[in-house]
């Protein structure tokens, strides 16, 4: 299970990027993308996202 970004909701605000302790989030084409192999499933990105674009799947 890892965090997944809903590209329709993501505004590219970058709030999640500095919060990720595993450095698993990058911005690609203006949207956050989470590397599932690097993600440690901590959920900090889910908590910080102002538009609820990230969920655990």
C-alpha positions, 0 to 999 in steps of 0.5 A: 500500500502506498500513497497515490496522487489524484492528478485531477485534484492536484494543483501542483502547489508542492506542499507535500514535497518538503514534508516527505521524509523519504523524498519520494515525491516529485513534481512532473508536468505540474502535478505531484508524483509519488514513487511507490518504491521509495514511499514509506507509507507515513501519510504525511503527504495526505495530511498536508495536501490542501486539496485532498489529492493524495490517498492511500491505495 
